[in-house]
Each structure stands twice: as C-alpha cells, then as structure tokens.
Amino acid sequence: MAKILFVVTGADHWTLADGTKHPTGFWAEEAVTPYETLTAAGHEVVVATPGGVVPTVDRGSLAPEFNGGREGADRVAAALDGFEELRRPVAVEDVDLDAYDAVFYPGGHGPMEDLAVHEASGRLLADTLASGKPLGVVCHGPAALLAATGPDGGHVFAGYRLTGFTNTEETQAGLAEKAKWLLQDRLVELGADFQEGEPWAPFIITDRNLITGQNPASSAPLAAELLSRLG
C-alpha cells in the first residue's frame, strides 16, 4: 500500500483584478476522482493544506451542469461527504516528503490565490520533482508550480512539458477578462513547455515524474497514470 499526499488549496476565494473576491476553493471532481481511484486500489491518502485549514469546496463544482446532470452531482457530493481526510488535514509546512510515495495537487481557482505564492508548497514541489516520486497536478493546480524555485532562484519546472487550465478555457468560463493573470501565460513565462489540448476534453502530459492534466475531465486519466506508477 502506498501513501499519497493530496495538497489542497486552503483559499475560499480568488481575488480578481478589480479587487473583487470570487468565491471558490478546490474543484470537487478533481479531488474526488483521484481519491476514489487510489483508495479503491488500497492506497492511503493524506490531505495537506496551508496552515492545516479545512479546505473549502467550490460550490460551483457541485452543480449538475458540471457533473453530467443531477445524478452525477449527487454522486460527487456523496463521495465528497465520504472523503473524511479532507476534514482533518495536516499543514503543508509540516509535511515530511519521506513519508509519502506520491504527491497530487487538485485544482479549482483556490490555488491561484494561495498555492501560487506559498513557499512551503513550492519547496515541497521542488523536492518531489527532485525525488523522482510521482507528482500529479491538474487544472488550476499547476498554479502551485509558480512558487517552486531552486537555490539559484530559477523555476524548477522550466523546460518541463506540462499542461493546465488554458487561456481558451478561462475565456469560455467567463473569467479571463476579470483575472489578474492567466495560468497558461504564467507557466509559459517561467519557461515551461506548455501543451494545450481541446477545451474541456481529457488531456494529460507526462514528463519524467511529472503528470499534469488540463481540466476537470483530465482528473480520471491522470489518476489512472498515477496509479500505474505506484505499482
């Protein structure tokens, strides 16, 4: 049995360019689907958040239109209720990477607010990358990569092939014009080799021990890839 660390945003809002606080958190499907995949295979999941705060789910991610209808929404909500580890997270600042076999970051707009500038999370990402342990990051989760710098101040993910929520998807979601910055733009600026699939379709990219997914629909194939690497 492997032990996987889920690093989840602790933010309940995303500050837009005009200072408005857009309610958010983590995206339900992106946490629930990998959790179910990994725990069904007998693996253990531990949740970490900045400061050990209990994470907030983005209420929008529980809406029927984002879950294939009411039945899907009810299933995700029920799965979230059973995800007990979310209610007793450890602090990212206290994490010992040696205790885990893999690390996973779900998205939601929350990481744009806190993990994008969180030093302890950035160090954890850099250490995980260097360790060779599987590192899965999906949708807006790659915002956390922005905080991962090496001793020389350079970004440790520069040159890596990866993906994340695209400018096209942010525009179609209606938030691109309101944002202070866009995830795809920032990842390109740090030197990542950003790969873009069809909007809203499952799309994952692997490069060495890094596995990234573009959007919520990518959480299932990313979880399957993560599971395959755990042996």
Backbone as CSV, one residue per row, in Angstrom:
resi,resn,N_x,N_y,N_z,CA_x,CA_y,CA_z,C_x,C_y,C_z
1,MET,0.829,-1.203,0.000,0.000,0.000,0.000,0.861,1.250,0.000
2,ALA,0.549,2.156,-0.898,1.279,3.420,-0.967,0.545,4.508,-0.180
3,LYS,1.272,5.557,0.130,0.708,6.689,0.859,0.864,7.925,-0.025
4,ILE,-0.258,8.542,-0.370,-0.242,9.673,-1.309,-0.685,10.941,-0.601
5,LEU,0.077,11.996,-0.796,-0.247,13.292,-0.216,-1.045,14.118,-1.220
6,PHE,-2.242,14.530,-0.831,-3.050,15.457,-1.622,-2.839,16.852,-1.043
7,VAL,-2.241,17.749,-1.809,-2.068,19.133,-1.364,-3.208,19.955,-1.945
8,VAL,-4.065,20.451,-1.064,-5.306,21.115,-1.457,-5.269,22.577,-1.033
9,THR,-5.796,23.445,-1.868,-5.861,24.862,-1.536,-6.613,25.102,-0.225
10,GLY,-6.186,26.092,0.514,-6.907,26.499,1.712,-7.732,27.750,1.481
11,ALA,-7.681,28.293,0.259,-8.381,29.540,-0.048,-9.860,29.295,-0.316
12,ASP,-10.698,30.244,0.082,-12.127,30.153,-0.217,-12.559,31.242,-1.202
13,HIS,-11.561,31.970,-1.743,-11.864,32.996,-2.739,-10.661,33.194,-3.655
14,TRP,-10.901,33.852,-4.764,-9.856,34.229,-5.717,-10.018,35.718,-5.961
15,THR,-8.986,36.491,-5.671,-9.060,37.939,-5.828,-8.883,38.322,-7.292
16,LEU,-9.898,38.968,-7.859,-9.869,39.356,-9.263,-9.150,40.698,-9.441
17,ALA,-8.971,41.091,-10.680,-8.185,42.297,-10.992,-8.766,43.556,-10.352
18,ASP,-10.085,43.609,-10.195,-10.709,44.805,-9.617,-10.831,44.724,-8.103
19,GLY,-10.225,43.674,-7.498,-10.265,43.514,-6.053,-11.431,42.693,-5.545
20,THR,-12.343,42.350,-6.436,-13.483,41.519,-6.057,-13.005,40.132,-5.619
21,LYS,-13.634,39.596,-4.585,-13.297,38.242,-4.127,-14.303,37.258,-4.720
22,HIS,-13.835,36.463,-5.678,-14.668,35.477,-6.345,-14.688,34.206,-5.492
23,PRO,-15.862,33.771,-5.006,-15.920,32.577,-4.155,-15.408,31.348,-4.908
24,THR,-14.539,30.591,-4.269,-14.004,29.383,-4.900,-13.502,28.429,-3.824
25,GLY,-12.483,27.662,-4.135,-11.940,26.637,-3.253,-11.303,25.583,-4.135
26,PHE,-11.463,24.307,-3.761,-10.987,23.233,-4.631,-12.155,22.717,-5.467
27,TRP,-11.848,22.139,-6.629,-12.876,21.626,-7.526,-13.165,20.175,-7.151
28,ALA,-14.424,19.886,-6.869,-14.810,18.596,-6.292,-14.330,17.398,-7.112
29,GLU,-14.630,17.379,-8.408,-14.277,16.222,-9.242,-12.787,15.943,-9.225
30,GLU,-11.989,17.007,-9.193,-10.535,16.855,-9.278,-9.932,16.280,-8.002
31,ALA,-10.664,16.370,-6.909,-10.219,15.738,-5.662,-10.845,14.353,-5.508
32,VAL,-12.141,14.265,-5.804,-12.891,13.024,-5.580,-12.448,11.894,-6.508
33,THR,-12.303,12.180,-7.791,-11.982,11.114,-8.745,-10.636,10.449,-8.436
34,PRO,-9.544,11.213,-8.258,-8.277,10.565,-7.893,-8.351,9.867,-6.524
35,TYR,-9.075,10.462,-5.590,-9.211,9.848,-4.270,-9.862,8.473,-4.387
36,GLU,-10.958,8.399,-5.149,-11.654,7.125,-5.314,-10.781,6.107,-6.040
37,THR,-10.078,6.554,-7.065,-9.214,5.655,-7.830,-8.121,5.059,-6.946
38,LEU,-7.483,5.899,-6.160,-6.348,5.468,-5.354,-6.773,4.638,-4.144
39,THR,-7.830,5.064,-3.469,-8.265,4.325,-2.283,-8.906,2.990,-2.662
40,ALA,-9.566,2.936,-3.824,-10.150,1.674,-4.279,-9.071,0.627,-4.536
41,ALA,-7.868,1.106,-4.857,-6.735,0.205,-5.097,-6.000,-0.133,-3.801
42,GLY,-6.507,0.381,-2.687,-5.925,0.038,-1.387,-4.902,1.013,-0.862
43,HIS,-4.732,2.144,-1.545,-3.726,3.113,-1.112,-4.314,4.098,-0.094
44,GLU,-3.424,4.716,0.652,-3.817,5.669,1.692,-3.629,7.088,1.190
45,VAL,-4.575,7.966,1.515,-4.490,9.368,1.130,-4.437,10.236,2.386
46,VAL,-3.524,11.192,2.386,-3.428,12.198,3.444,-3.582,13.559,2.779
47,VAL,-4.397,14.433,3.367,-4.613,15.773,2.815,-3.775,16.780,3.578
48,ALA,-3.139,17.686,2.847,-2.401,18.799,3.446,-2.915,20.098,2.848
49,THR,-2.999,21.128,3.665,-3.380,22.460,3.209,-2.466,23.485,3.873
50,PRO,-2.370,24.697,3.327,-1.603,25.741,4.001,-2.161,25.996,5.407
51,GLY,-1.316,25.849,6.393,-1.733,26.078,7.770,-2.617,24.997,8.356
52,GLY,-2.894,23.934,7.574,-3.741,22.868,8.071,-5.215,23.232,8.167
53,VAL,-5.647,24.272,7.421,-7.052,24.677,7.459,-7.902,23.651,6.713
54,VAL,-9.135,23.473,7.145,-10.056,22.576,6.443,-10.415,23.238,5.110
55,PRO,-10.188,22.541,3.999,-10.394,23.180,2.700,-11.865,23.390,2.354
56,THR,-12.097,24.386,1.521,-13.447,24.740,1.071,-13.665,24.221,-0.341
57,VAL,-14.792,23.558,-0.561,-15.112,23.111,-1.913,-15.735,24.278,-2.679
58,ASP,-15.386,24.410,-3.935,-16.026,25.388,-4.809,-17.460,24.911,-5.037
59,ARG,-18.426,25.670,-4.566,-19.820,25.225,-4.660,-20.245,25.027,-6.108
60,GLY,-19.639,25.775,-7.012,-19.967,25.623,-8.419,-19.636,24.241,-8.950
61,SER,-18.634,23.618,-8.354,-18.205,22.300,-8.837,-19.185,21.195,-8.463
62,LEU,-20.184,21.534,-7.642,-21.201,20.562,-7.255,-22.481,20.733,-8.070
63,ALA,-22.487,21.681,-9.002,-23.673,21.955,-9.811,-23.895,20.851,-10.846
64,PRO,-25.153,20.541,-11.154,-25.453,19.485,-12.129,-24.789,19.702,-13.487
65,GLU,-24.711,20.957,-13.926,-24.151,21.223,-15.263,-22.678,20.878,-15.369
66,PHE,-21.992,20.758,-14.246,-20.575,20.387,-14.265,-20.349,18.914,-13.918
67,ASN,-21.443,18.193,-13.729,-21.323,16.785,-13.322,-22.209,15.855,-14.150
68,GLY,-22.561,16.292,-15.356,-23.350,15.449,-16.246,-24.789,15.268,-15.820
69,GLY,-25.309,16.215,-15.022,-26.694,16.130,-14.571,-26.819,15.950,-13.071
70,ARG,-28.053,15.916,-12.592,-28.313,15.841,-11.153,-27.768,14.560,-10.528
71,GLU,-27.909,13.438,-11.224,-27.418,12.175,-10.671,-25.909,12.223,-10.438
72,GLY,-25.186,12.769,-11.404,-23.739,12.892,-11.259,-23.362,13.835,-10.145
73,ALA,-24.106,14.934,-10.032,-23.829,15.912,-8.978,-24.060,15.297,-7.605
74,ASP,-25.132,14.520,-7.483,-25.424,13.870,-6.198,-24.340,12.852,-5.851
75,ARG,-23.836,12.144,-6.873,-22.805,11.146,-6.631,-21.518,11.806,-6.138
76,VAL,-21.128,12.930,-6.774,-19.918,13.634,-6.371,-20.076,14.193,-4.957
77,ALA,-21.247,14.748,-4.671,-21.493,15.289,-3.337,-21.407,14.196,-2.274
78,ALA,-21.954,13.027,-2.592,-21.897,11.908,-1.645,-20.466,11.429,-1.453
79,ALA,-19.713,11.386,-2.556,-18.311,10.971,-2.466,-17.511,11.960,-1.631
80,LEU,-17.829,13.226,-1.777,-17.144,14.263,-1.005,-17.437,14.106,0.485
81,ASP,-18.669,13.753,0.807,-19.040,13.528,2.210,-18.242,12.372,2.811
82,GLY,-17.909,11.386,1.970,-17.153,10.241,2.454,-15.643,10.437,2.466
83,PHE,-15.191,11.567,1.967,-13.759,11.890,1.875,-13.345,12.516,3.205
84,GLU,-13.240,11.669,4.212,-13.039,12.149,5.576,-11.702,12.858,5.775
85,GLU,-10.706,12.473,4.996,-9.366,13.083,5.144,-9.386,14.587,4.904
86,LEU,-10.376,15.060,4.130,-10.493,16.498,3.882,-10.813,17.275,5.158
87,ARG,-11.420,16.598,6.118,-11.828,17.279,7.349,-10.763,17.267,8.436
88,ARG,-9.650,16.594,8.169,-8.550,16.587,9.147,-7.195,16.681,8.432
89,PRO,-6.981,17.795,7.748,-5.725,17.954,7.004,-4.543,18.246,7.919
90,VAL,-3.367,17.904,7.426,-2.131,18.323,8.075,-1.689,19.637,7.424
91,ALA,-0.733,20.303,8.024,-0.219,21.558,7.461,0.870,21.255,6.438
92,VAL,0.793,21.908,5.299,1.832,21.746,4.274,3.205,22.024,4.873
93,GLU,3.258,22.994,5.755,4.517,23.402,6.351,5.175,22.284,7.172
94,ASP,4.383,21.319,7.616,4.891,20.240,8.474,5.126,18.926,7.734
95,VAL,4.907,18.922,6.424,4.999,17.676,5.654,6.439,17.175,5.559
96,ASP,6.605,15.871,5.785,7.882,15.184,5.565,7.710,14.327,4.315
97,LEU,8.307,14.752,3.217,8.131,14.058,1.944,8.528,12.590,2.025
98,ASP,9.479,12.257,2.882,9.935,10.873,3.005,8.811,9.921,3.415
99,ALA,7.748,10.459,3.992,6.639,9.632,4.465,5.652,9.275,3.357
100,TYR,5.872,9.829,2.155,4.887,9.645,1.080,5.532,9.042,-0.168
101,ASP,4.685,8.344,-0.931,5.144,7.693,-2.159,4.818,8.508,-3.403
102,ALA,3.890,9.451,-3.282,3.492,10.297,-4.409,2.802,11.541,-3.862
103,VAL,2.720,12.559,-4.699,2.091,13.823,-4.320,1.125,14.227,-5.429
104,PHE,-0.033,14.751,-5.034,-1.053,15.160,-6.002,-1.661,16.505,-5.608
105,TYR,-1.820,17.374,-6.599,-2.445,18.693,-6.402,-3.707,18.794,-7.260
106,PRO,-4.907,18.825,-6.660,-6.107,19.126,-7.430,-6.217,20.637,-7.661
107,GLY,-7.178,21.014,-8.503,-7.317,22.430,-8.827,-8.517,23.093,-8.182
108,GLY,-9.260,23.847,-9.001,-10.171,24.860,-8.503,-9.404,26.173,-8.579
109,HIS,-10.092,27.287,-8.525,-9.378,28.569,-8.612,-8.603,28.899,-7.339
110,GLY,-8.857,28.155,-6.250,-8.168,28.426,-4.992,-6.660,28.494,-5.083
111,PRO,-6.002,27.541,-5.779,-4.541,27.594,-5.880,-3.998,28.875,-6.505
112,MET,-4.827,29.562,-7.308,-4.396,30.833,-7.897,-4.203,31.886,-6.791
113,GLU,-4.924,31.695,-5.681,-4.880,32.658,-4.579,-3.763,32.366,-3.583
114,ASP,-3.630,31.085,-3.171,-2.680,30.792,-2.096,-1.458,29.974,-2.524
115,LEU,-1.664,28.850,-3.198,-0.533,27.978,-3.507,0.430,28.584,-4.516
116,ALA,-0.045,29.497,-5.333,0.814,30.147,-6.336,1.943,30.941,-5.692
117,VAL,1.758,31.316,-4.423,2.761,32.135,-3.736,3.171,31.517,-2.394
118,HIS,2.921,30.214,-2.226,3.162,29.566,-0.937,4.541,28.920,-0.927
119,GLU,5.434,29.429,-0.092,6.824,28.979,-0.098,6.972,27.512,0.297
120,ALA,6.270,27.069,1.334,6.414,25.675,1.780,5.921,24.709,0.710
121,SER,4.830,25.058,0.052,4.336,24.228,-1.048,5.325,24.226,-2.204
122,GLY,5.906,25.390,-2.480,6.904,25.464,-3.547,8.110,24.581,-3.267
123,ARG,8.561,24.565,-2.015,9.693,23.700,-1.641,9.312,22.234,-1.768
124,LEU,8.088,21.897,-1.352,7.612,20.526,-1.449,7.585,20.069,-2.908
125,LEU,7.124,20.931,-3.792,7.086,20.589,-5.212,8.492,20.382,-5.771
126,ALA,9.395,21.269,-5.423,10.775,21.138,-5.902,11.406,19.860,-5.384
127,ASP,11.156,19.541,-4.116,11.715,18.326,-3.524,11.106,17.072,-4.146
128,THR,9.800,17.111,-4.418,9.137,15.963,-5.036,9.679,15.728,-6.437
129,LEU,9.844,16.796,-7.178,10.380,16.676,-8.533,11.769,16.043,-8.494
130,ALA,12.588,16.512,-7.564,13.960,16.006,-7.453,14.004,14.567,-6.958
131,SER,12.997,14.161,-6.198,12.979,12.817,-5.606,12.673,11.726,-6.626
132,GLY,12.027,12.095,-7.717,11.603,11.103,-8.698,10.270,10.461,-8.378
133,LYS,9.680,10.818,-7.232,8.370,10.275,-6.880,7.302,10.852,-7.810
134,PRO,6.247,10.090,-8.119,5.203,10.608,-8.995,4.577,11.882,-8.439
135,LEU,4.413,12.861,-9.309,3.827,14.145,-8.953,2.714,14.451,-9.941
136,GLY,1.470,14.414,-9.474,0.320,14.702,-10.321,-0.267,16.061,-9.985
137,VAL,-0.590,16.850,-11.014,-1.130,18.193,-10.819,-2.169,18.442,-11.909
138,VAL,-3.367,18.908,-11.528,-4.436,19.032,-12.522,-5.112,20.400,-12.513
139,CYS,-5.520,20.851,-13.679,-6.352,22.021,-13.936,-5.696,23.321,-13.448
140,HIS,-6.222,23.962,-12.394,-5.572,25.151,-11.837,-4.525,24.788,-10.788
141,GLY,-4.399,23.491,-10.483,-3.364,23.055,-9.545,-1.972,23.498,-9.957
142,PRO,-1.646,23.516,-11.275,-0.323,23.962,-11.695,0.025,25.401,-11.305
143,ALA,-0.946,26.159,-10.808,-0.611,27.484,-10.273,0.412,27.345,-9.154
144,ALA,0.354,26.229,-8.437,1.300,25.997,-7.343,2.731,25.896,-7.837
145,LEU,2.914,25.483,-9.096,4.261,25.345,-9.648,4.994,26.678,-9.699
146,LEU,4.239,27.768,-9.719,4.848,29.099,-9.818,5.720,29.411,-8.608
147,ALA,5.443,28.763,-7.484,6.192,29.031,-6.245,7.400,28.124,-6.082
148,ALA,7.638,27.242,-7.047,8.716,26.258,-6.918,9.990,26.757,-7.588
149,THR,10.884,27.313,-6.789,12.152,27.805,-7.310,13.315,27.049,-6.685
150,GLY,14.407,26.982,-7.414,15.598,26.305,-6.930,16.495,27.239,-6.154
151,PRO,17.628,26.736,-5.650,18.571,27.548,-4.879,19.088,28.765,-5.656
152,ASP,19.115,28.631,-6.986,19.602,29.732,-7.807,18.513,30.734,-8.160
153,GLY,17.289,30.493,-7.661,16.180,31.395,-7.941,15.428,31.068,-9.212
154,GLY,15.927,30.095,-9.979,15.249,29.698,-11.209,14.087,28.759,-10.926
155,HIS,13.146,28.702,-11.831,11.993,27.827,-11.667,12.380,26.380,-11.980
156,VAL,12.063,25.469,-11.066,12.479,24.080,-11.244,11.690,23.379,-12.346
157,PHE,10.539,23.933,-12.739,9.744,23.315,-13.791,10.033,23.905,-15.173
158,ALA,10.970,24.824,-15.250,11.356,25.373,-16.549,11.861,24.241,-17.440
159,GLY,11.365,24.199,-18.673,11.781,23.161,-19.608,10.948,21.901,-19.558
160,TYR,10.084,21.765,-18.564,9.214,20.587,-18.474,8.009,20.737,-19.398
161,ARG,7.637,19.629,-20.053,6.400,19.589,-20.813,5.260,19.398,-19.816
162,LEU,4.275,20.262,-19.881,3.166,20.186,-18.942,1.940,20.864,-19.522
163,THR,0.832,20.737,-18.809,-0.397,21.406,-19.200,-1.102,21.913,-17.958
164,GLY,-2.220,22.577,-18.172,-3.022,23.145,-17.099,-4.222,23.824,-17.740
165,PHE,-5.037,24.466,-16.927,-6.219,25.156,-17.446,-5.776,26.238,-18.419
166,THR,-6.325,26.201,-19.625,-5.840,27.055,-20.706,-6.509,28.426,-20.737
167,ASN,-5.874,29.348,-21.446,-6.479,30.664,-21.649,-7.837,30.537,-22.341
168,THR,-7.926,29.612,-23.290,-9.191,29.397,-24.005,-10.287,28.966,-23.048
169,GLU,-9.969,28.041,-22.157,-10.969,27.563,-21.202,-11.348,28.645,-20.206
170,GLU,-10.361,29.424,-19.755,-10.660,30.508,-18.815,-11.559,31.553,-19.479
171,THR,-11.319,31.798,-20.764,-12.147,32.746,-21.509,-13.571,32.209,-21.649
172,GLN,-13.682,30.947,-22.005,-15.005,30.348,-22.172,-15.751,30.246,-20.845
173,ALA,-15.019,30.168,-19.746,-15.636,30.136,-18.418,-16.066,31.531,-17.961
174,GLY,-15.639,32.558,-18.702,-16.067,33.920,-18.419,-15.241,34.676,-17.401
175,LEU,-14.064,34.149,-17.060,-13.263,34.800,-16.011,-11.940,35.368,-16.508
176,ALA,-11.564,35.105,-17.754,-10.256,35.551,-18.248,-10.105,37.071,-18.182
177,GLU,-11.126,37.796,-18.587,-11.029,39.259,-18.611,-11.024,39.864,-17.213
178,LYS,-11.486,39.097,-16.221,-11.550,39.601,-14.848,-10.305,39.245,-14.027
179,ALA,-9.475,38.339,-14.549,-8.343,37.816,-13.787,-7.161,38.779,-13.760
180,LYS,-6.401,38.739,-12.663,-5.145,39.495,-12.593,-4.124,38.922,-13.550
181,TRP,-4.141,37.604,-13.682,-3.214,36.897,-14.570,-3.813,35.553,-14.933
182,LEU,-3.315,34.980,-16.011,-3.814,33.709,-16.500,-2.761,32.623,-16.318
183,LEU,-3.213,31.447,-15.943,-2.303,30.364,-15.604,-1.404,29.971,-16.768
184,GLN,-1.968,29.795,-17.937,-1.166,29.404,-19.096,-0.059,30.418,-19.357
185,ASP,-0.394,31.691,-19.267,0.604,32.741,-19.511,1.758,32.642,-18.522
186,ARG,1.434,32.451,-17.257,2.475,32.398,-16.226,3.368,31.166,-16.382
187,LEU,2.777,30.050,-16.727,3.571,28.831,-16.897,4.521,28.971,-18.087
188,VAL,4.058,29.609,-19.147,4.924,29.868,-20.304,6.048,30.823,-19.911
189,GLU,5.717,31.849,-19.136,6.712,32.833,-18.708,7.812,32.205,-17.854
190,LEU,7.470,31.192,-17.060,8.507,30.582,-16.207,9.388,29.605,-16.988
191,GLY,9.038,29.391,-18.269,9.885,28.564,-19.108,9.389,27.155,-19.334
192,ALA,8.147,26.873,-18.907,7.578,25.543,-19.140,7.187,25.392,-20.606
193,ASP,7.226,24.157,-21.074,6.792,23.829,-22.438,5.317,23.464,-22.350
194,PHE,4.459,24.472,-22.405,3.027,24.293,-22.173,2.362,23.635,-23.378
195,GLN,1.624,22.554,-23.103,0.906,21.818,-24.147,-0.595,22.031,-23.965
196,GLU,-1.298,22.255,-25.069,-2.719,22.575,-24.992,-3.544,21.582,-25.801
197,GLY,-4.507,20.946,-25.140,-5.415,20.040,-25.822,-6.721,20.742,-26.148
198,GLU,-7.704,19.981,-26.604,-9.022,20.549,-26.899,-9.671,21.052,-25.612
199,PRO,-10.367,22.197,-25.678,-11.018,22.719,-24.481,-11.972,21.698,-23.847
200,TRP,-11.848,21.517,-22.548,-12.741,20.710,-21.728,-12.626,19.200,-21.966
201,ALA,-11.779,18.770,-22.880,-11.600,17.344,-23.146,-10.458,16.797,-22.293
202,PRO,-10.495,15.511,-21.947,-9.403,14.924,-21.165,-8.069,15.070,-21.901
203,PHE,-7.060,15.537,-21.184,-5.741,15.729,-21.789,-4.699,15.732,-20.691
204,ILE,-3.777,14.770,-20.738,-2.681,14.751,-19.762,-1.344,14.717,-20.492
205,ILE,-0.344,15.236,-19.822,1.028,15.258,-20.333,1.928,14.669,-19.252
206,THR,2.830,13.784,-19.655,3.811,13.251,-18.711,5.216,13.650,-19.155
207,ASP,6.021,14.043,-18.200,7.423,14.372,-18.453,8.210,13.973,-17.213
208,ARG,8.985,12.901,-17.369,9.710,12.324,-16.233,8.703,11.946,-15.135
209,ASN,8.863,12.407,-13.918,7.920,12.017,-12.868,6.743,12.977,-12.730
210,LEU,6.651,13.970,-13.619,5.567,14.951,-13.571,4.415,14.528,-14.483
211,ILE,3.210,14.511,-13.917,1.991,14.196,-14.666,1.033,15.370,-14.482
212,THR,0.663,16.029,-15.571,-0.245,17.163,-15.457,-1.498,16.933,-16.297
213,GLY,-2.623,17.476,-15.836,-3.891,17.376,-16.543,-4.448,18.762,-16.800
214,GLN,-5.127,18.922,-17.917,-5.542,20.252,-18.363,-6.763,20.805,-17.640
215,ASN,-7.713,19.958,-17.275,-9.019,20.442,-16.826,-9.697,19.371,-15.963
216,PRO,-10.906,19.636,-15.451,-11.556,18.631,-14.601,-11.697,17.259,-15.260
217,ALA,-11.984,17.231,-16.555,-12.151,15.959,-17.262,-10.864,15.141,-17.305
218,SER,-9.736,15.797,-17.026,-8.437,15.122,-17.069,-8.084,14.436,-15.756
219,SER,-8.916,14.623,-14.731,-8.577,14.057,-13.418,-8.598,12.529,-13.436
220,ALA,-9.514,11.927,-14.200,-9.591,10.460,-14.245,-8.378,9.841,-14.937
221,PRO,-8.001,10.289,-16.147,-6.809,9.709,-16.762,-5.532,10.016,-15.992
222,LEU,-5.482,11.166,-15.331,-4.299,11.487,-14.524,-4.221,10.523,-13.342
223,ALA,-5.357,10.265,-12.709,-5.369,9.341,-11.580,-4.957,7.944,-12.015
224,ALA,-5.395,7.520,-13.201,-5.022,6.209,-13.705,-3.516,6.119,-13.952
225,GLU,-2.943,7.184,-14.482,-1.500,7.218,-14.717,-0.745,7.207,-13.389
226,LEU,-1.233,7.958,-12.427,-0.604,7.993,-11.110,-0.647,6.612,-10.469
227,LEU,-1.783,5.962,-10.588,-1.942,4.624,-10.017,-0.977,3.638,-10.669
228,SER,-0.822,3.728,-11.977,0.067,2.795,-12.679,1.515,2.944,-12.239
229,ARG,1.881,4.144,-11.811,3.267,4.385,-11.397,3.530,3.931,-9.963
230,LEU,2.468,3.677,-9.229,2.638,3.222,-7.845,2.880,1.724,-7.767
231,GLY,2.618,1.027,-8.879,2.910,-0.391,-8.958,1.933,-1.273,-8.193
